[in-house]
Amino acid sequence: MAGIRSDLGHFVVDNAVTGLVAAVIIGNSGNTAIESLLKNIVMPIVYKLTGFSEEQWKKESMTLFGIELKIRTFLADTFSFFITVFITFIFLRYFAIPLIAGSKYKPE
């Protein structure tokens, strides 16, 4: 039993499992904040600029060869993806990496 516990301890330390767990937890919390930003701030601006209500935006679709395509929903989800990537980049570049690396980190 002691050998398994020792092996598990080495596995956790050698593979930075604790950092990975922390990253997943922070990532999930960040995702919630980004979804809220999009749903409550960004998309209402998009609705206002395009003249559509939220219901119209989600309901309307385009039919091509008898297949219903929800282009607006796809565009909103794609926009959400790019905003998520951008905010994650900003967070990592200017907050997380310097915090983790301390004074050793020198941004270029």
C-alpha positions in Angstrom: 0.0 0.0 0.0 2.8 2.4 0.8 4.3 1.7 -2.6 1.1 2.7 -4.4 0.8 5.9 -2.3 4.4 6.8 -3.1 3.9 6.1 -6.8 0.7 8.2 -6.8 2.6 11.1 -5.0 5.4 10.9 -7.6 2.8 10.9 -10.4 1.0 13.9 -9.1 4.3 15.9 -8.6 6.0 14.7 -11.8 3.0 15.5 -14.1 1.9 18.7 -12.4 -1.6 17.3 -11.7 -2.3 19.9 -9.1 -1.7 22.7 -11.6 -3.9 20.9 -14.1 -6.7 20.6 -11.6 -6.4 24.3 -10.7 -6.4 25.2 -14.4 -9.6 23.2 -15.1 -11.4 24.9 -12.1 -10.3 28.3 -13.2 -11.2 27.6 -16.8 -14.7 26.5 -15.8 -15.2 29.7 -13.7 -13.8 31.8 -16.5 -16.1 30.1 -19.0 -19.1 31.1 -16.9 -18.0 34.7 -16.8 -17.4 34.8 -20.5 -20.8 33.3 -21.3 -22.4 35.9 -19.1 -20.4 38.7 -20.8 -21.6 37.5 -24.2 -25.2 36.9 -23.2 -25.8 40.0 -21.1 -23.5 42.6 -22.7 -22.3 41.7 -26.2 -25.3 40.0 -27.8 -27.8 42.7 -26.7 -25.6 45.2 -28.6 -25.6 42.9 -31.6 -29.4 42.6 -31.4 -29.8 46.4 -31.3 -27.4 47.0 -34.2 -29.1 44.4 -36.4 -32.6 45.3 -35.4 -33.5 41.8 -34.3 -34.9 40.7 -31.0 -33.3 37.7 -29.2 -36.2 35.5 -30.2 -36.0 36.5 -33.8 -32.3 36.0 -33.9 -32.6 32.4 -32.6 -35.8 31.5 -34.5 -35.1 32.6 -38.0 -33.2 30.3 -40.3 -32.4 29.7 -43.9 -33.5 26.7 -45.9 -31.1 25.3 -48.4 -32.0 22.1 -50.3 -34.7 21.4 -47.8 -32.3 21.6 -44.8 -33.0 24.2 -42.2 -29.8 26.1 -41.4 -29.6 28.4 -38.3 -27.0 30.8 -39.7 -27.5 33.5 -37.0 -27.1 31.0 -34.2 -23.9 29.7 -35.8 -22.6 33.2 -36.1 -23.3 34.0 -32.5 -21.6 30.8 -31.4 -18.6 31.5 -33.6 -18.4 35.0 -32.2 -18.6 33.5 -28.7 -15.7 31.2 -29.5 -13.4 34.0 -30.7 -14.2 36.2 -27.7 -13.4 33.3 -25.4 -10.1 32.7 -27.1 -9.2 36.4 -27.0 -10.1 36.8 -23.3 -8.2 33.6 -22.4 -5.2 34.9 -24.3 -5.3 38.2 -22.4 -5.8 36.5 -19.1 -2.9 34.1 -19.6 -0.5 36.6 -21.2 -0.9 39.4 -18.7 -2.2 37.8 -15.5 -1.7 34.1 -15.0 1.7 33.5 -16.5 3.4 36.4 -14.8 1.7 35.4 -11.5 2.9 31.8 -11.8 6.4 32.6 -13.1 6.9 35.5 -10.7 9.9 37.7 -11.4 11.4 35.2 -13.8 8.8 36.0 -16.5 9.9 38.7 -18.9 7.3 39.6 -21.5 8.7 40.3 -24.9 
